[in-house]
Amino acid sequence: MKCQFCHQDIDNPCHNAQEMQQRAQSHVERCEHALQSQQGAGAGSHRSDIQSNG
């Protein structure tokens, strides 16, 4: 089964963002990377929105 957050094929994927964050706090490496990339993508889109409007 493929995780919607880290996009890896695993037996027990995260079902929501909160579960992914909890696993990232427990030092689950794939969840840490997924959390960082998710935050980075959100920040990047906000920045580009501000630049395009400004």
Secondary structure as GFF3:
##gff-version 3
##sequence-region A 1 54
A	DSSP	alpha_helix	17	25	.	.	.	ID=ss1
A	DSSP	alpha_helix	29	53	.	.	.	ID=ss2
###
